[in-house]
Amino acid sequence: MKNFIDRLYSRPVIDFCLFSLAGAIILAVFSIVPRLKLGADIRSVTSYLYPSVYGSIAGGLLGIWSGRLRRSLHAQTSMQERYHDLFENASDLIQSVALDGRLLFVNRAWRETLGYSDSEIAALNIFDVISPDDHHHCRQRFESLIAGGIVNSAEVTFLRKDGCPMLLEGNVSLRFENDQPHSIRAIYRDISERKAAEDKIHQLAYYDKLTGLPNRTLLQDRLVHAIADTKRFDHHLGVVFIDLDHFKKVNDTLGHHIGDLLLQEVAQRLSSSFRENDTVARLGGDEFIIVLSGYRNSFNVPHIAQKILKTIGQPCAIEGHELVLSGSVGIAIYPQDGANAADLLRNADMAMYAAKSEKGDSFQFYSESMNRNAVEQLELENGLRHAIENEQLFICYQSQIDLETKKVVGVEALLRWNHPELGLILPDKFIAVAEETGLIISIGEWVLRRACREIVQLQTELGIELSLSVNLSGIQLEQPNLVEVILNALQESGLPSEQLELEITESVLVERTDQALNLLHKISSLGVRIAIDDFGTGYSSLNYLKNFPIDRLKIDRSFLVDILHEPDNAAIVETIIAMSRNMGLHVIAEGVETHDQAVFLSDRNCSQMQGFLFSKPVVPSQIKVSSEQANKLVE
């Protein structure tokens, strides 16, 4: 009975009754009023009975529908309030961002964490709170989402209103309206503390606690990766083992505290003396390892070893004590001294003990042959530093012949070094050393100025016009004032710019594409011609032939060896000649030593040549005789 009474007085029943009664009254009134106006009799029950019944039914149905609508709206409002409560009180940072970056809405955790009030949100753009370092990556994520991509969990650094950074991690998704991208929503959580804990664990696992340098574990890992990179890019790698001489005396006499401070000082000096892609590590005690990676050749390693000894040997002032250290350095080179990390470390260690056996403060390579070579390279370097001022450098010239005109049309300048003890040294022995030490800049400038001056004198003496070819090193292309150096050499000598040709190798163009492109266009604008030396032996590409201001290709001598018996070499030479003609480039072959080679080239429309067949490189005083002999040979 109670349930029946409760149901009877429930809101739906009341709605039904009230709307039924209201409907009956309204329709009855609307039925009677017209009759009254017309003067009809309204005393009959039928005058308002049927309208009342219909109105009651319609009102009842309306009451049921309105009750359901009210309950639905109430449920929807309650659900919205619950979602809003969940949104506002969530501990994660929640945001919705328009496609142009405007913040549409954020939750309380977002505002309180970043320090903004409700009134400030509308004026903010999401990139106002994202760290500038992350702008590029965030824009890429936005663009990827809009393009239909999926962005997985991502890390981003936000900046609080006071400028403090916060590292966040979260998910980002795209919201659509009417099947069109509308906004980007994201949920982030603060992972600053977690990251700090992870970094601390990583630091303890892979870094030396005393010095902060990589420890043995991280060293092994980096050395393995460095070896892999060396294989992939055909670079050179060296492992340098350092042991401080007589360090035990410091600990024994001044205590371990002073010893630790001294180790920290040495670690700081070493780590600040090398590139980022080199690794400076501490094995323990007074032993350090340096991994030298990414070097084009190993000529510079002895110089680096001397630099290490000099760095260690600088006096250290520690808590009132002035300490002077020395070190023993052992060097192992990959791959000749070891094919893996363990072998390289062991052999570098053995070389270090060999250096220590020589009373320390010295370096040794693992193999005796490498040690002799390193000493030789140091001698070459020291000699090169004084070669110009001591007038030990001189230039030879090799004639360039045109079989079509049967004349000598030019010469190539070839540098030679008359060493007071070692005798005549060819460029392949010392140019790499000059490049590694930077001496190539001063030597290259000297060669250019000297050659321009000598060729003008020769033209006057011989009464003929000769072009001059000078080799240009890749290091010289990095010289800021190279164009000015060339212009000065031309002006000082009086040599017309169109008679000067600069030869560069293909690898120089590939390794310094953007820099070389701008520079060579500037050089070409002077009227100076550009030639590609040793063409076909490097990164031959039609792209740089099209984009760079190239005037002539020089066929490398290696393709002329057995050209009559090697179909591949013959095909390469024929292709280079044909391509040059089609692209409007001149072509010359170097290293022509036999009559058959000259005939082969001439038959294929390559008339310009140079080589021992016509003339060996000679000093300026012999060019006249050499040119006359070459002219007789081609007549």
C-alpha positions in Angstrom: 0.0 0.0 0.0 2.8 2.4 0.9 4.5 1.8 -2.5 1.2 2.5 -4.2 0.7 5.7 -2.3 4.3 6.8 -3.1 3.8 6.0 -6.7 0.5 7.9 -6.7 2.1 11.0 -5.3 5.2 10.7 -7.4 6.1 13.5 -9.8 5.2 11.6 -13.0 1.6 10.9 -11.8 1.2 14.5 -10.6 2.5 15.8 -14.0 0.1 13.5 -15.8 -2.9 14.7 -13.7 -2.1 18.4 -13.8 -1.3 18.4 -17.5 -4.5 16.3 -18.2 -6.7 18.7 -16.2 -5.0 21.8 -17.8 -5.5 20.3 -21.2 -9.2 19.6 -20.6 -9.9 23.1 -19.3 -8.0 24.8 -22.1 -9.7 22.9 -24.9 -13.1 23.3 -23.2 -12.6 27.0 -22.9 -11.5 27.3 -26.5 -14.5 25.3 -27.5 -17.0 27.4 -25.5 -15.7 30.9 -26.3 -16.5 30.8 -30.0 -20.0 29.6 -29.2 -20.6 32.4 -26.8 -19.5 34.9 -29.4 -22.0 33.4 -31.9 -24.7 33.2 -29.2 -25.0 29.4 -29.3 -26.4 27.3 -26.5 -23.6 26.1 -24.2 -25.7 24.3 -21.7 -25.4 21.1 -23.5 -22.8 18.8 -22.1 -21.6 17.8 -25.6 -20.5 21.4 -26.1 -17.5 20.9 -24.0 -17.3 17.3 -23.2 -15.5 16.1 -26.2 -13.0 18.9 -26.2 -12.3 18.3 -22.5 -11.6 14.6 -23.2 -9.3 15.4 -26.1 -7.6 18.1 -24.1 -7.2 15.8 -21.1 -5.6 13.1 -23.3 -3.2 15.6 -25.0 -2.3 17.2 -21.7 -1.6 13.9 -20.1 0.7 12.9 -22.9 2.4 16.3 -22.8 2.8 15.8 -19.0 4.5 12.5 -19.5 6.8 13.9 -22.2 7.7 17.0 -20.2 8.5 14.8 -17.2 10.8 12.7 -19.2 12.5 15.7 -20.7 13.0 17.3 -17.3 14.5 14.1 -15.9 16.8 13.8 -19.0 17.9 17.4 -18.7 18.5 16.9 -15.0 20.6 13.7 -15.6 22.6 15.5 -18.4 23.3 18.5 -16.1 24.4 16.2 -13.3 26.7 14.3 -15.7 28.2 17.6 -16.9 28.8 18.7 -13.3 30.5 15.4 -12.5 32.7 15.6 -15.6 33.6 19.2 -14.8 34.4 18.2 -11.2 36.6 15.4 -12.5 38.2 17.7 -15.0 38.8 20.5 -12.5 40.1 18.3 -9.7 42.3 16.0 -11.8 45.9 16.0 -10.6 47.1 15.9 -14.3 47.5 19.0 -16.4 44.6 19.1 -18.9 44.4 21.6 -21.8 42.5 22.2 -25.0 44.3 24.3 -27.7 43.0 25.8 -30.8 44.7 25.0 -34.1 46.4 28.4 -34.1 47.8 27.7 -30.6 45.3 29.7 -28.5 44.4 28.1 -25.2 40.6 27.3 -25.1 40.4 25.9 -21.6 42.6 24.4 -18.9 41.9 22.7 -15.6 42.8 23.9 -12.1 45.9 21.8 -11.8 47.2 23.4 -15.0 46.6 26.9 -13.7 48.0 26.3 -10.2 51.0 24.3 -11.4 52.1 26.9 -14.0 51.0 29.9 -11.8 48.3 31.5 -14.0 44.9 32.9 -13.0 41.6 32.3 -14.9 41.7 35.7 -16.3 45.1 35.2 -17.9 44.3 32.1 -19.8 42.4 33.6 -22.6 45.3 35.8 -23.6 47.8 32.9 -23.6 49.1 31.0 -26.6 50.4 27.5 -25.9 53.9 28.5 -27.2 54.0 31.1 -24.5 54.4 28.4 -21.9 56.4 25.8 -24.0 60.2 26.1 -23.7 61.7 27.7 -26.8 63.9 24.6 -27.2 60.8 22.5 -27.8 58.9 24.8 -30.1 60.1 23.1 -33.3 59.2 19.6 -32.1 55.8 20.7 -30.8 54.9 22.3 -34.1 55.9 19.1 -35.9 53.6 17.1 -33.6 50.7 19.6 -34.2 51.2 19.4 -37.9 51.4 15.6 -37.8 48.2 15.4 -35.9 46.3 17.7 -38.2 47.6 15.7 -41.2 46.1 12.5 -39.7 49.2 11.1 -38.0 49.4 9.6 -34.5 51.5 11.1 -31.8 52.6 8.8 -29.1 53.5 9.7 -25.5 55.8 12.7 -25.7 58.0 14.8 -23.3 57.9 18.6 -23.4 59.3 21.3 -21.2 56.8 23.9 -20.0 57.8 27.2 -18.4 56.0 28.4 -15.3 54.9 32.0 -15.1 58.0 32.7 -13.0 60.2 31.2 -15.7 61.0 27.9 -14.0 61.1 24.9 -16.4 59.0 21.8 -15.8 59.4 18.5 -17.6 56.0 17.0 -18.5 55.0 13.8 -20.2 51.6 13.1 -21.7 49.4 12.2 -24.6 48.1 14.5 -27.4 45.0 14.0 -29.6 43.0 15.8 -32.2 39.3 16.9 -31.6 36.9 17.1 -34.6 33.8 19.1 -35.1 31.6 18.5 -38.2 34.4 16.1 -39.5 36.9 18.9 -39.4 39.9 19.4 -37.1 38.8 21.7 -34.3 41.3 21.7 -31.5 44.1 19.7 -29.9 43.7 18.3 -26.4 46.4 17.0 -24.2 46.9 15.5 -20.7 50.3 16.0 -19.1 51.9 14.9 -15.8 54.9 16.4 -14.1 57.9 13.9 -14.4 60.6 16.3 -13.2 61.3 14.3 -10.0 61.2 11.0 -11.8 63.7 12.3 -14.4 65.9 13.6 -11.7 65.9 10.2 -10.0 66.6 8.5 -13.3 69.5 10.9 -14.1 71.0 10.3 -10.7 70.9 6.5 -11.2 72.4 6.9 -14.6 75.1 9.2 -13.2 76.0 6.6 -10.5 76.0 3.7 -13.0 78.0 5.3 -15.8 80.1 8.2 -14.4 83.0 8.4 -12.0 81.8 9.8 -8.7 85.0 11.8 -8.0 85.6 13.5 -11.4 82.3 13.2 -13.1 84.0 11.6 -16.2 82.6 8.5 -17.9 83.6 5.4 -16.0 84.9 2.1 -17.4 81.4 0.8 -18.2 80.4 3.9 -20.3 83.9 4.0 -21.8 83.5 0.4 -23.1 80.1 1.3 -24.6 81.3 4.5 -26.3 84.4 2.8 -27.7 82.3 0.0 -29.3 80.1 2.7 -30.9 83.2 4.7 -32.0 84.7 1.6 -33.7 81.4 1.0 -35.5 81.3 4.6 -36.7 84.9 4.4 -37.8 84.1 1.4 -40.0 81.1 3.0 -41.5 82.6 6.4 -42.3 86.2 5.2 -43.0 87.7 7.5 -40.4 90.5 7.0 -38.0 90.3 6.2 -34.2 92.9 6.3 -31.5 92.8 5.1 -27.9 95.1 7.2 -25.5 96.0 5.6 -22.2 97.3 8.1 -19.6 98.9 7.3 -16.3 100.1 10.1 -13.9 103.7 9.8 -13.0 104.6 9.4 -9.3 101.0 10.2 -8.2 101.3 7.8 -5.2 103.8 10.3 -3.7 101.1 12.9 -3.5 98.7 10.7 -1.6 101.5 9.5 0.7 102.9 12.9 1.5 99.9 15.3 1.3 97.0 12.9 1.9 94.2 11.5 -0.2 92.1 14.7 0.1 94.8 16.6 -1.9 95.2 13.7 -4.3 91.4 13.7 -5.0 91.5 17.5 -5.7 94.4 17.0 -8.0 92.6 14.2 -9.9 89.6 16.5 -10.3 91.9 19.3 -11.7 93.5 16.9 -14.2 90.0 15.6 -15.2 88.8 19.2 -15.8 91.8 20.1 -17.9 91.6 17.0 -20.1 87.8 17.2 -20.6 88.0 20.9 -21.6 90.8 20.2 -24.1 89.0 17.9 -26.4 86.0 17.9 -28.8 82.5 16.8 -27.8 82.7 13.6 -30.0 85.9 12.5 -28.2 85.5 10.6 -24.9 87.6 11.4 -21.8 87.1 8.7 -19.1 88.7 7.7 -15.8 89.4 4.0 -15.3 90.2 4.5 -11.6 93.1 5.6 -9.5 95.3 7.9 -11.6 94.5 6.3 -15.0 92.6 8.1 -17.7 91.5 7.1 -21.2 90.8 9.3 -24.2 89.0 8.0 -27.3 89.9 10.1 -30.3 87.2 9.5 -33.0 86.3 10.9 -36.4 89.8 11.9 -37.5 90.5 11.8 -41.3 94.0 10.5 -40.7 96.3 9.7 -37.7 99.0 12.2 -38.5 97.7 14.5 -35.8 97.8 12.0 -33.0 101.4 12.7 -31.9 100.6 16.4 -31.8 97.6 15.5 -29.6 99.8 13.4 -27.3 102.2 16.3 -26.8 99.2 18.5 -26.0 98.1 16.1 -23.4 101.6 16.0 -21.7 101.7 19.8 -21.8 98.2 20.0 -20.3 99.1 17.7 -17.4 102.5 19.4 -16.8 100.9 22.8 -16.1 101.5 23.6 -12.3 98.5 23.1 -10.0 97.8 25.3 -7.0 95.8 23.2 -4.5 95.1 24.5 -1.0 98.4 26.2 -0.7 100.4 23.5 -2.4 101.9 24.1 -5.9 102.1 20.7 -7.6 103.7 19.8 -10.9 102.7 16.5 -12.5 103.8 14.6 -15.6 102.2 11.7 -17.4 103.0 8.6 -19.4 100.9 8.2 -22.5 100.3 5.1 -24.6 98.5 5.2 -27.9 96.8 2.4 -29.9 95.3 3.0 -33.4 92.3 1.2 -34.8 92.4 -1.2 -36.7 96.2 -1.9 -36.9 96.6 -2.1 -33.1 93.4 -3.9 -32.3 90.1 -4.9 -33.9 87.9 -4.5 -30.8 87.6 -2.4 -27.7 89.4 -4.8 -25.4 92.4 -5.2 -27.7 92.8 -1.4 -28.2 92.6 -0.8 -24.4 95.1 -3.5 -23.7 97.6 -2.4 -26.3 97.3 1.2 -25.3 98.0 0.1 -21.8 101.1 -1.7 -22.9 102.3 1.3 -24.9 101.8 3.5 -21.8 104.0 1.2 -19.7 106.6 1.5 -22.5 106.5 5.3 -22.1 106.7 5.0 -18.4 109.8 2.8 -18.7 111.4 5.7 -20.4 111.1 7.7 -17.1 107.7 9.0 -18.0 106.6 12.4 -19.4 106.5 10.9 -22.8 104.3 9.0 -25.2 104.6 5.8 -27.1 102.7 4.1 -29.9 101.8 0.5 -29.5 103.9 -0.7 -32.5 107.4 0.3 -33.2 106.5 1.1 -36.8 103.8 3.5 -35.7 106.2 5.0 -33.3 108.8 5.7 -36.0 106.1 7.1 -38.2 104.8 9.4 -35.4 108.3 10.7 -34.8 108.7 11.3 -38.6 105.4 13.2 -38.7 106.5 15.4 -35.8 109.8 16.1 -37.6 107.9 17.0 -40.8 105.6 19.3 -38.8 108.5 21.0 -37.1 110.3 21.4 -40.4 107.3 22.7 -42.2 106.9 25.5 -39.7 110.2 27.0 -40.9 110.3 25.7 -44.5 109.0 29.0 -46.1 111.2 31.3 -44.1 114.2 29.1 -44.7 113.4 29.0 -48.5 113.2 25.2 -48.6 110.0 25.2 -50.6 110.1 25.6 -54.4 107.7 25.1 -57.3 108.1 22.8 -60.3 105.9 23.2 -63.4 104.6 20.4 -65.7 103.6 21.4 -69.2 100.0 20.9 -70.5 99.8 20.1 -74.2 97.1 20.7 -76.8 97.5 18.1 -79.6 95.0 19.9 -81.8 97.1 23.1 -81.9 100.4 21.2 -81.3 101.5 23.7 -78.6 102.1 24.0 -74.9 99.0 25.9 -73.6 99.7 25.9 -69.9 101.5 24.5 -66.9 100.5 23.0 -63.5 102.3 24.3 -60.4 103.6 21.4 -58.3 105.1 22.1 -54.8 108.3 20.5 -53.7 110.2 20.6 -50.4 114.0 20.4 -50.2 114.5 19.3 -46.6 118.1 19.9 -45.3 118.4 16.4 -43.8 115.8 14.3 -45.6 116.4 15.6 -49.1 113.6 16.1 -51.7 110.1 15.5 -50.3 107.1 15.2 -52.5 103.7 16.6 -51.6 102.1 13.3 -50.8 104.4 13.1 -47.8 103.8 16.5 -46.2 100.6 18.0 -47.5 98.4 16.0 -45.1 100.6 17.2 -42.2 100.2 20.8 -43.4 96.4 20.4 -43.5 96.2 18.8 -40.1 98.3 21.6 -38.5 96.7 24.5 -40.5 100.1 25.3 -42.1 98.4 24.7 -45.5 96.9 28.2 -45.3 100.2 30.0 -45.3 101.9 27.5 -47.6 98.9 27.7 -50.1 99.1 31.5 -50.1 102.8 31.4 -50.7 102.4 28.9 -53.6 99.7 31.0 -55.3 101.6 34.3 -55.1 104.9 32.7 -56.1 103.4 30.7 -59.0 101.6 33.8 -60.4 104.7 35.9 -60.3 106.9 33.2 -61.9 104.5 32.4 -64.7 104.3 36.1 -65.7 108.1 36.2 -65.8 108.1 33.1 -68.0 105.5 34.5 -70.4 107.7 37.5 -70.8 110.9 35.4 -71.4 109.2 32.9 -73.8 107.0 35.4 -75.5 104.0 33.0 -75.3 100.7 33.0 -73.3 100.5 30.2 -70.7 97.7 29.4 -68.3 98.5 28.4 -64.8 96.9 25.6 -62.8 97.3 25.7 -59.0 95.9 23.0 -56.6 93.6 24.3 -53.8 93.2 22.3 -50.6 89.9 21.8 -48.9 91.2 23.5 -45.8 91.9 26.6 -47.9 88.2 26.8 -48.9 87.5 27.4 -45.2 89.9 30.4 -45.3 87.7 33.6 -44.8 89.8 35.8 -47.0 90.6 33.3 -49.8 89.0 35.5 -52.5 91.1 38.5 -51.3 94.2 36.3 -51.3 93.6 35.3 -54.9 92.8 38.8 -56.0 96.0 40.1 -54.3 98.1 37.4 -56.0 96.7 38.4 -59.4 97.2 42.1 -58.8 100.7 41.8 -57.5 101.9 39.6 -60.4 99.9 41.2 -63.2 98.6 37.8 -64.3 95.2 38.1 -66.1 92.5 36.3 -64.0 91.4 34.2 -67.1 94.9 32.7 -67.2 94.6 31.3 -63.6 92.9 27.9 -63.0 92.3 26.5 -59.5 92.1 22.7 -59.2 90.0 21.2 -56.4 89.0 17.5 -55.8 85.5 16.1 -55.9 85.6 15.2 -52.2 86.1 18.9 -51.3 82.8 19.8 -53.1 80.9 17.0 -51.4 82.1 17.7 -47.9 81.7 21.5 -48.1 78.8 21.8 -50.5 77.1 24.9 -49.4 80.3 26.7 -48.4 82.1 25.7 -51.6 79.2 26.7 -53.8 79.2 30.3 -52.6 82.9 30.6 -52.5 83.5 29.2 -56.0 80.9 31.4 -57.5 82.8 34.4 -56.0 86.1 33.1 -57.4 84.5 32.5 -60.8 83.2 36.0 -60.9 86.8 37.2 -60.8 87.3 35.5 -64.1 89.4 32.6 -62.5 88.6 29.2 -64.0 87.7 26.2 -61.8 88.8 22.6 -62.6 88.0 19.3 -60.9 91.2 17.3 -60.2 91.3 13.5 -60.2 87.8 13.4 -61.7 86.1 10.0 -61.5 88.0 8.8 -58.4 85.7 10.3 -55.8 82.0 11.2 -55.4 81.3 11.9 -59.1 78.0 13.6 -59.4 76.2 15.4 -62.2 74.5 17.5 -59.6 77.6 19.5 -58.6 78.7 19.7 -62.2 75.5 21.5 -62.9 75.4 23.7 -59.9 79.1 24.6 -59.5 80.9 27.0 -61.8 83.2 24.2 -63.2 85.2 25.0 -66.4 87.3 21.9 -66.8 87.5 18.2 -65.7 90.8 16.5 -65.2 90.8 12.7 -66.0 92.8 10.9 -63.3 96.0 9.1 -64.2 94.7 5.8 -62.7 92.2 5.4 -65.6 95.0 5.6 -68.2 96.9 2.6 -66.9 96.4 -0.3 -69.3 93.7 1.7 -71.0 94.2 -0.3 -74.2 93.7 -3.6 -72.4 91.2 -2.7 -69.7 87.7 -2.2 -71.2 86.3 -0.7 -68.0 89.0 2.0 -67.8 88.5 2.8 -71.5 84.7 3.1 -71.1 85.1 5.4 -68.1 87.5 7.7 -70.0 85.2 7.8 -73.0 82.2 8.6 -70.8 84.0 11.4 -69.0 85.1 12.9 -72.4 81.6 12.7 -73.9 79.9 14.0 -70.8 82.3 17.0 -70.7 81.6 17.9 -74.3 77.8 17.6 -73.8 77.9 19.8 -70.7 80.2 22.4 -72.4 83.2 21.6 -70.2 86.8 21.4 -71.2 88.7 18.2 -70.4 92.3 17.3 -69.9 94.0 14.0 -69.1 96.9 13.8 -66.7 99.5 11.1 -66.3 99.9 10.5 -70.1 103.1 8.4 -70.4 102.9 6.5 -73.6 102.2 7.4 -77.3 99.4 4.9 -77.4 97.6 6.6 -74.5 97.9 10.0 -76.3 96.5 8.5 -79.5 93.6 6.9 -77.7 92.7 10.2 -76.1 93.2 12.2 -79.2 90.9 9.9 -81.2 88.2 10.5 -78.7 88.4 14.3 -78.9 90.5 14.8 -75.8 93.3 17.0 -77.2 94.7 18.5 -73.9 97.1 16.3 -71.9 99.9 16.4 -69.5 102.3 13.7 -68.3 105.9 12.3 -68.5 105.4 11.7 -72.3 105.6 15.4 -72.9 107.5 16.8 -69.8 108.4 16.0 -66.3 107.9 18.7 -63.6 110.7 21.1 -63.9 111.9 24.3 -62.2 111.2 27.6 -63.9 114.6 27.9 -65.5 114.1 24.6 -67.4 110.6 25.4 -68.7 111.8 26.9 -72.0 113.8 23.7 -72.9 111.0 21.5 -71.7 108.4 23.4 -73.7 110.5 23.2 -76.8 110.9 19.4 -76.4 107.2 19.0 -75.9 106.4 21.1 -79.0 108.7 18.9 -81.1 107.1 15.8 -79.7 103.6 16.8 -80.8 104.5 18.1 -84.2 
